[in-house]
């Protein structure tokens, strides 16, 4: 395969496709272009710089606790505009990024550790969660990301750990309250071991006991809204998780359990498989999964090293179109190609119309990651209609042939190029480009 | 031809969406006039909250603040049969019960014992005995056994074809979107580009058929608000459109709709009540939209598992085992609760925490397919629910004779 084809693959399979003119630059060293994005000192997107911290939002919210009317007003006047702004800035950041592979990794991990605004109570902080718990660790250690995720108020709220009380803790004993096993189960099933990771219902319950007290600082604390270990909620006594006893007492039990889960062989397998499904194919080859698994184990969960293993996977470079883009990927790659609209309405319209508004995944398992979940007969028509609508509004700004060269460059089929060349109008040429398999896939 | 070759290679790996399979053996016969709707309730609906056994002596004590009160108490259950009731948020469905157009199967569970949503949903939909044991869904396998004249009698309402309806028999789909129609000539040109694509090509061809069908029935005003179609508040929109598409003379006959919002670990009283209201509104909208076809309709609303018998420490419930399944429809011989109630005494509970299974979900589905869609039990055991012979369909009919 030519170096130009490799440039296309680097841009499209690892990122969101090329911006006009970008392929030529990538072609000089496609792998180098990718690996360079994994440097620890790559700055976070400037578009996100002005967004508020999670703890400050929660502190604002804490003032309205017990006042439903004020809370409603807060949701309407503060949370809703903030959510729209966050989603718009995030979309624009990916569309304009010089490190699109890194943006894809951020979204992969953010989806792996889903916090969804479909649960209204986590809506104020879903964006902060990604900025604070995912981004700083995207080329760091899995264990550090796991810790940041589990301690982030957004996750503690979303999976109800703030409501979990040790039945024999000082508070639980007084108030007759008890465990909530939601977070404990999903950490093992979704975030670490995977559903076949060898844990039982008893392990879920024990892990829930371990995690009691992992909560959020209320207004009595010096910095409200941050993670706080609340000893008065923590279940006393030793716990037994996956054959080991945890009797350190206090917060250390949870830290030790996360240490164990992050290093567990089942975790390496689970994460490797998910990465391969996302980056390689819906039904990825075993060899690719195995290389990622080994990389996870050999690097002790170094996510930068694992990302470099992805760059080295021969399966990705052999096959430019193995995956169908999700609506989010299709949207960002469209804006990369033709420039993103200024107004948030048009910017986010494709996400709304194709049903993938960021941060609103249907369950803690996150957004689906296979073609079967995104391409139904009628949604296929919607994807094409959407490209047609965008073309109507923007086609006169482009020469579609040049654009096709920029977008699809060396891998476009003769059929696609001919159709674009022979299209009766610029609008239809652009609509065909956006509908083409080369653009709908990655 | 780099691209074409690569796309063909992709065909091997991307076989999950096989909407373009062979129509199967049912091509010649006239299509069934009976309608069947499966509603997949994702997240694990709390059956003891939705259909409380208010007269079970252990119920109120075990459930504490989540117990639904007896019918004679303000805000209590709507009585069904002197033992079970409906949660008051389902008030809109109570008339259906009185008209014998509603039944409940209680203490129903899927074939595998798992408290993972995602494995449990897979078993609910694949119709096999374990998660990931089958790549296609039981409703798609059933479609191949139902007479059709070659048109798409299967319909997925929503943004994706749910696993239960994926497989070799092509199906239609419908989802709302406020998008201007693309011209036929333009779509013809796109179809040329998709010629070799194993996913996009068949999806476009099927999508054009779906689009034509929905346009005939729903008109051009495809302006229903799109948004997050996987959010529970979209259920009514989806159910209503699904009903209209099924009611049409030349429309679909078998539909699947999804509804989420059932995973209530925390403060469930208010949130679950709201979700039950949305569910009831959707079922009523479905009935209205089906109109004259309602007497020929059976609706089954099933979830992947029930929830713990005890409330958890935070006013919610955690993942459990058996739960409740709803049946609706004018074709139903309703007004009954199916299943032998296992009771809620400590010794009766599954693993000391969950309602014990009394009915295998596959037995219930098989009974519906036998009685309403005339699929013979041997075929049900052989192809629709392989390995389910032990979960025999009920002796009594579920539909009116």
HADDOCK unambig.tbl for C-alpha pairs under 7 A between the chains (distance, minus, plus):
assign (segid A and resid 160 and name CA) (segid B and resid 266 and name CA) 6.47 0.50 0.50
assign (segid A and resid 163 and name CA) (segid B and resid 314 and name CA) 5.35 0.50 0.50
assign (segid A and resid 164 and name CA) (segid B and resid 313 and name CA) 6.09 0.50 0.50
assign (segid A and resid 164 and name CA) (segid B and resid 314 and name CA) 6.38 0.50 0.50
assign (segid A and resid 165 and name CA) (segid B and resid 313 and name CA) 6.41 0.50 0.50
assign (segid A and resid 177 and name CA) (segid B and resid 313 and name CA) 4.71 0.50 0.50
assign (segid A and resid 177 and name CA) (segid B and resid 314 and name CA) 6.89 0.50 0.50
assign (segid A and resid 178 and name CA) (segid B and resid 312 and name CA) 6.17 0.50 0.50
assign (segid A and resid 178 and name CA) (segid B and resid 313 and name CA) 3.37 0.50 0.50
assign (segid A and resid 178 and name CA) (segid B and resid 314 and name CA) 6.78 0.50 0.50
assign (segid A and resid 179 and name CA) (segid B and resid 312 and name CA) 5.92 0.50 0.50
assign (segid A and resid 179 and name CA) (segid B and resid 313 and name CA) 4.65 0.50 0.50
assign (segid A and resid 180 and name CA) (segid B and resid 265 and name CA) 6.94 0.50 0.50
assign (segid A and resid 180 and name CA) (segid B and resid 312 and name CA) 5.70 0.50 0.50
assign (segid A and resid 180 and name CA) (segid B and resid 313 and name CA) 5.68 0.50 0.50
assign (segid A and resid 180 and name CA) (segid B and resid 314 and name CA) 6.44 0.50 0.50
assign (segid A and resid 181 and name CA) (segid B and resid 318 and name CA) 6.69 0.50 0.50
assign (segid A and resid 182 and name CA) (segid B and resid 265 and name CA) 6.63 0.50 0.50
assign (segid A and resid 182 and name CA) (segid B and resid 318 and name CA) 6.89 0.50 0.50
assign (segid A and resid 281 and name CA) (segid B and resid 13 and name CA) 6.91 0.50 0.50
assign (segid A and resid 282 and name CA) (segid B and resid 13 and name CA) 6.84 0.50 0.50
assign (segid A and resid 282 and name CA) (segid B and resid 14 and name CA) 6.47 0.50 0.50
assign (segid A and resid 283 and name CA) (segid B and resid 13 and name CA) 5.72 0.50 0.50
assign (segid A and resid 319 and name CA) (segid B and resid 6 and name CA) 6.32 0.50 0.50
assign (segid A and resid 321 and name CA) (segid B and resid 7 and name CA) 6.80 0.50 0.50
assign (segid A and resid 322 and name CA) (segid B and resid 10 and name CA) 5.55 0.50 0.50
assign (segid A and resid 352 and name CA) (segid B and resid 226 and name CA) 6.73 0.50 0.50
assign (segid A and resid 352 and name CA) (segid B and resid 227 and name CA) 4.98 0.50 0.50
assign (segid A and resid 352 and name CA) (segid B and resid 228 and name CA) 6.85 0.50 0.50
assign (segid A and resid 353 and name CA) (segid B and resid 177 and name CA) 5.97 0.50 0.50
assign (segid A and resid 353 and name CA) (segid B and resid 226 and name CA) 5.71 0.50 0.50
assign (segid A and resid 353 and name CA) (segid B and resid 227 and name CA) 6.16 0.50 0.50
assign (segid A and resid 355 and name CA) (segid B and resid 227 and name CA) 5.59 0.50 0.50
assign (segid A and resid 355 and name CA) (segid B and resid 228 and name CA) 4.87 0.50 0.50
assign (segid A and resid 355 and name CA) (segid B and resid 229 and name CA) 6.01 0.50 0.50
assign (segid A and resid 356 and name CA) (segid B and resid 228 and name CA) 6.53 0.50 0.50
assign (segid A and resid 357 and name CA) (segid B and resid 228 and name CA) 6.73 0.50 0.50
assign (segid A and resid 362 and name CA) (segid B and resid 230 and name CA) 6.03 0.50 0.50
assign (segid A and resid 362 and name CA) (segid B and resid 231 and name CA) 6.86 0.50 0.50
assign (segid A and resid 372 and name CA) (segid B and resid 16 and name CA) 5.90 0.50 0.50
assign (segid A and resid 372 and name CA) (segid B and resid 17 and name CA) 4.97 0.50 0.50
assign (segid A and resid 373 and name CA) (segid B and resid 160 and name CA) 5.42 0.50 0.50
assign (segid A and resid 373 and name CA) (segid B and resid 161 and name CA) 6.95 0.50 0.50
assign (segid A and resid 374 and name CA) (segid B and resid 160 and name CA) 5.87 0.50 0.50
assign (segid A and resid 375 and name CA) (segid B and resid 160 and name CA) 6.44 0.50 0.50
assign (segid A and resid 375 and name CA) (segid B and resid 203 and name CA) 6.96 0.50 0.50
assign (segid A and resid 376 and name CA) (segid B and resid 159 and name CA) 6.80 0.50 0.50
assign (segid A and resid 376 and name CA) (segid B and resid 160 and name CA) 5.02 0.50 0.50
assign (segid A and resid 376 and name CA) (segid B and resid 161 and name CA) 5.67 0.50 0.50
assign (segid A and resid 376 and name CA) (segid B and resid 173 and name CA) 6.52 0.50 0.50
assign (segid A and resid 376 and name CA) (segid B and resid 203 and name CA) 6.29 0.50 0.50
assign (segid A and resid 377 and name CA) (segid B and resid 172 and name CA) 6.47 0.50 0.50
assign (segid A and resid 377 and name CA) (segid B and resid 173 and name CA) 5.67 0.50 0.50
assign (segid A and resid 377 and name CA) (segid B and resid 203 and name CA) 4.52 0.50 0.50
assign (segid A and resid 377 and name CA) (segid B and resid 204 and name CA) 6.06 0.50 0.50
assign (segid A and resid 377 and name CA) (segid B and resid 206 and name CA) 5.23 0.50 0.50
assign (segid A and resid 377 and name CA) (segid B and resid 207 and name CA) 3.80 0.50 0.50
assign (segid A and resid 377 and name CA) (segid B and resid 210 and name CA) 6.92 0.50 0.50
assign (segid A and resid 378 and name CA) (segid B and resid 173 and name CA) 5.50 0.50 0.50
assign (segid A and resid 378 and name CA) (segid B and resid 174 and name CA) 5.63 0.50 0.50
assign (segid A and resid 378 and name CA) (segid B and resid 175 and name CA) 6.61 0.50 0.50
assign (segid A and resid 378 and name CA) (segid B and resid 207 and name CA) 4.52 0.50 0.50
assign (segid A and resid 378 and name CA) (segid B and resid 210 and name CA) 6.39 0.50 0.50
assign (segid A and resid 378 and name CA) (segid B and resid 211 and name CA) 6.62 0.50 0.50
assign (segid A and resid 379 and name CA) (segid B and resid 159 and name CA) 6.39 0.50 0.50
assign (segid A and resid 380 and name CA) (segid B and resid 203 and name CA) 6.11 0.50 0.50
assign (segid A and resid 380 and name CA) (segid B and resid 204 and name CA) 5.87 0.50 0.50
assign (segid A and resid 380 and name CA) (segid B and resid 207 and name CA) 6.47 0.50 0.50
assign (segid A and resid 381 and name CA) (segid B and resid 204 and name CA) 6.35 0.50 0.50
assign (segid A and resid 381 and name CA) (segid B and resid 207 and name CA) 5.92 0.50 0.50
assign (segid A and resid 385 and name CA) (segid B and resid 179 and name CA) 6.59 0.50 0.50
assign (segid A and resid 385 and name CA) (segid B and resid 180 and name CA) 6.80 0.50 0.50
assign (segid A and resid 385 and name CA) (segid B and resid 181 and name CA) 6.46 0.50 0.50
assign (segid A and resid 385 and name CA) (segid B and resid 182 and name CA) 5.60 0.50 0.50
assign (segid A and resid 386 and name CA) (segid B and resid 179 and name CA) 6.86 0.50 0.50
assign (segid A and resid 411 and name CA) (segid B and resid 2 and name CA) 6.92 0.50 0.50
assign (segid A and resid 411 and name CA) (segid B and resid 3 and name CA) 6.30 0.50 0.50
assign (segid A and resid 412 and name CA) (segid B and resid 3 and name CA) 6.56 0.50 0.50
assign (segid A and resid 413 and name CA) (segid B and resid 1 and name CA) 6.56 0.50 0.50
assign (segid A and resid 413 and name CA) (segid B and resid 3 and name CA) 5.27 0.50 0.50
assign (segid A and resid 413 and name CA) (segid B and resid 4 and name CA) 6.90 0.50 0.50
assign (segid A and resid 415 and name CA) (segid B and resid 193 and name CA) 6.38 0.50 0.50
assign (segid A and resid 416 and name CA) (segid B and resid 193 and name CA) 5.93 0.50 0.50
assign (segid A and resid 432 and name CA) (segid B and resid 190 and name CA) 6.54 0.50 0.50
assign (segid A and resid 435 and name CA) (segid B and resid 190 and name CA) 6.89 0.50 0.50
assign (segid A and resid 436 and name CA) (segid B and resid 193 and name CA) 6.32 0.50 0.50
assign (segid A and resid 437 and name CA) (segid B and resid 193 and name CA) 6.99 0.50 0.50
assign (segid A and resid 437 and name CA) (segid B and resid 194 and name CA) 6.51 0.50 0.50
